[in-house]
Protein backbone atom coordinates (compact mmCIF):
# COMPACT_ATOMS: atom_id res chain seq x y z
CA UNK A 1 0.00 0.00 0.00
CA UNK A 2 1.26 3.43 -0.85
CA UNK A 3 0.64 6.37 1.43
CA UNK A 4 0.99 10.08 0.68
CA UNK A 5 3.99 12.24 1.42
CA UNK A 6 3.43 14.20 4.59
CA UNK A 7 2.26 11.10 6.48
CA UNK A 8 4.03 8.77 8.90
CA UNK A 9 2.99 5.29 9.99
CA UNK A 10 2.69 3.79 13.43
CA UNK A 11 2.64 0.04 13.99
CA UNK A 12 0.86 -1.20 17.09
CA UNK A 13 2.28 -4.04 19.21
CA UNK A 14 0.92 -7.50 18.44
CA UNK A 15 -1.75 -8.24 21.00
CA UNK A 16 -3.50 -11.53 20.16
CA UNK A 17 -6.48 -10.10 22.02
CA UNK A 18 -9.88 -11.60 21.36
CA UNK A 19 -12.25 -9.04 19.88
CA UNK A 20 -15.73 -8.79 18.45
CA UNK A 21 -17.72 -10.77 20.99
CA UNK A 22 -15.00 -13.44 20.85
CA UNK A 23 -15.51 -13.93 17.10
CA UNK A 24 -11.94 -13.06 16.17
CA UNK A 25 -8.40 -12.33 17.25
CA UNK A 26 -6.47 -9.14 16.58
CA UNK A 27 -3.32 -10.02 14.61
CA UNK A 28 -1.82 -6.74 13.34
CA UNK A 29 -2.58 -3.04 13.30
CA UNK A 30 -0.91 -0.04 11.68
CA UNK A 31 -2.07 3.55 11.20
CA UNK A 32 -1.11 6.27 8.75
CA UNK A 33 -1.19 9.78 10.18
CA UNK A 34 -0.48 13.24 8.82
CA UNK A 35 2.87 14.65 10.03
CA UNK A 36 1.13 17.60 11.72
CA UNK A 37 -0.11 15.13 14.39
CA UNK A 38 3.28 13.48 15.00
CA UNK A 39 3.61 14.80 18.57
CA UNK A 40 -0.04 14.35 19.50
CA UNK A 41 -0.76 11.22 21.51
CA UNK A 42 -4.47 10.62 20.90
CA UNK A 43 -7.58 11.76 19.06
CA UNK A 44 -5.94 12.51 15.71
CA UNK A 45 -7.50 11.39 12.43
CA UNK A 46 -5.82 8.41 10.82
CA UNK A 47 -6.19 5.70 8.23
CA UNK A 48 -5.81 2.39 9.99
CA UNK A 49 -5.37 -1.18 8.84
CA UNK A 50 -6.41 -3.86 11.30
CA UNK A 51 -5.99 -7.56 10.54
CA UNK A 52 -8.34 -9.89 12.38
CA UNK A 53 -8.20 -13.67 12.34
CA UNK A 54 -11.76 -14.98 12.00
CA UNK A 55 -13.78 -17.67 10.28
CA UNK A 56 -16.50 -15.15 9.39
CA UNK A 57 -16.89 -13.41 6.04
CA UNK A 58 -16.75 -9.62 5.86
CA UNK A 59 -20.54 -9.35 5.90
CA UNK A 60 -20.92 -11.88 8.74
CA UNK A 61 -18.32 -9.98 10.80
CA UNK A 62 -20.25 -6.73 10.33
CA UNK A 63 -23.59 -8.42 11.10
CA UNK A 64 -22.24 -9.83 14.38
CA UNK A 65 -20.27 -6.76 15.49
CA UNK A 66 -22.18 -3.76 14.10
CA UNK A 67 -25.48 -2.07 14.81
CA UNK A 68 -27.33 0.84 13.25
CA UNK A 69 -28.24 2.00 16.76
CA UNK A 70 -26.47 5.07 18.09
CA UNK A 71 -24.05 4.74 20.96
CA UNK A 72 -25.95 7.60 22.58
CA UNK A 73 -29.31 5.80 22.53
CA UNK A 74 -29.96 4.39 26.02
CA UNK A 75 -31.92 1.55 24.40
CA UNK A 76 -29.02 0.64 22.09
CA UNK A 77 -27.87 -2.94 22.36
CA UNK A 78 -24.50 -3.24 24.10
CA UNK A 79 -21.20 -4.90 23.30
CA UNK A 80 -20.75 -3.93 19.65
CA UNK A 81 -17.55 -2.80 17.94
CA UNK A 82 -19.34 -0.54 15.44
CA UNK A 83 -22.26 1.78 16.34
CA UNK A 84 -24.26 4.03 14.06
CA UNK A 85 -23.55 1.79 11.06
CA UNK A 86 -24.83 3.25 7.79
CA UNK A 87 -24.09 3.77 4.10
CA UNK A 88 -23.44 0.05 3.56
CA UNK A 89 -22.31 -1.06 0.10
CA UNK A 90 -19.92 -3.42 -1.63
CA UNK A 91 -16.44 -2.26 -2.53
CA UNK A 92 -13.77 -4.26 -4.33
CA UNK A 93 -10.10 -4.23 -3.39
CA UNK A 94 -8.35 -5.70 -6.42
CA UNK A 95 -10.15 -8.97 -7.10
CA UNK A 96 -11.50 -9.29 -3.55
CA UNK A 97 -15.07 -8.27 -2.80
CA UNK A 98 -15.38 -6.08 0.25
CA UNK A 99 -17.98 -4.41 2.43
CA UNK A 100 -17.98 -0.63 2.93
CA UNK A 101 -19.84 1.21 5.72
CA UNK A 102 -19.63 4.23 7.96
CA UNK A 103 -19.92 4.34 11.75
CA UNK A 104 -20.31 7.02 14.38
CA UNK A 105 -18.77 6.58 17.84
CA UNK A 106 -18.52 8.98 20.76
CA UNK A 107 -15.56 11.15 19.76
CA UNK A 108 -14.85 9.71 16.33
CA UNK A 109 -16.43 8.45 13.16
CA UNK A 110 -15.12 6.22 10.46
CA UNK A 111 -15.46 4.85 6.96
CA UNK A 112 -14.57 1.15 6.94
CA UNK A 113 -13.76 -1.22 4.11
CA UNK A 114 -13.63 -4.89 5.07
CA UNK A 115 -12.34 -7.67 2.86
CA UNK A 116 -11.30 -11.23 3.52
CA UNK A 117 -8.28 -13.23 2.39
CA UNK A 118 -7.94 -16.72 3.82
CA UNK A 119 -8.75 -16.66 7.52
CA UNK A 120 -7.91 -12.96 7.80
CA UNK A 121 -10.30 -10.04 7.72
CA UNK A 122 -8.72 -6.72 6.72
CA UNK A 123 -10.38 -3.58 8.09
CA UNK A 124 -9.10 -0.41 6.40
CA UNK A 125 -10.63 2.57 8.18
CA UNK A 126 -10.56 6.32 7.69
CA UNK A 127 -11.08 7.61 11.25
CA UNK A 128 -12.27 11.18 11.74
CA UNK A 129 -12.13 12.99 15.06
CA UNK A 130 -13.01 16.37 16.49
CA UNK A 131 -9.44 17.39 15.64
CA UNK A 132 -9.81 16.78 11.91
CA UNK A 133 -10.22 14.32 9.09
CA UNK A 134 -8.33 12.81 6.18
CA UNK A 135 -10.04 13.37 2.85
CA UNK A 136 -11.98 10.59 1.15
CA UNK A 137 -9.73 11.14 -1.88
CA UNK A 138 -6.65 10.16 0.14
CA UNK A 139 -8.50 7.16 1.64
CA UNK A 140 -9.67 5.94 -1.77
CA UNK A 141 -6.21 6.48 -3.26
CA UNK A 142 -4.66 4.34 -0.52
CA UNK A 143 -7.32 1.64 -1.02
CA UNK A 144 -6.58 1.58 -4.73
CA UNK A 145 -2.88 0.85 -4.07
CA UNK A 146 -3.47 -2.00 -1.60
CA UNK A 147 -1.87 -5.21 -2.89
CA UNK A 148 -0.61 -8.48 -1.46
CA UNK A 149 3.01 -9.36 -2.11
CA UNK A 150 2.18 -12.97 -3.00
C-alpha positions, 0 to 999 in steps of 0.5 A: 500500500502506498501512502501520501507524502506528509504522512508517517505510519505507526505500527501497534504491538501485536496483542493476540487479544480476542475481539468482536464478541470473541468472534476473532483475534487481533493479529496486526494493526498499523495507522497512517497519520499526517505529520502535523499530528506526530507529537499528538498522543491521541484523538488525531484522524488516521487511516488504519489497517487492522488484521483480524483472524476470524472464520466469518466473512466480511458481511458476517463480521459486520452483522455480528459486530455492528449495529445501526443504533447510536451509541448515545441511545440508552436503548441501544444494544451493548457490546458492539464494535461498530455503532451508528452503522450506515451507508453500507455497500460493496467495494472491491479491493483488487479482485477481492469483494469487500464491504464498505460502511460508515460508523459514528462513535462517541468522539470519532467516526469512520469509513470502513472497508472490510475484505477477507483473504484466507482466515484474515479479515482486513479492516481499512478505516478512515477515522475522523475525530473532532481534531480533523479528518483525512479526505476521502480522496486520500483514503480511496487512493490508498485503497486503490494501491493496496496489494498483497506481495504474493 
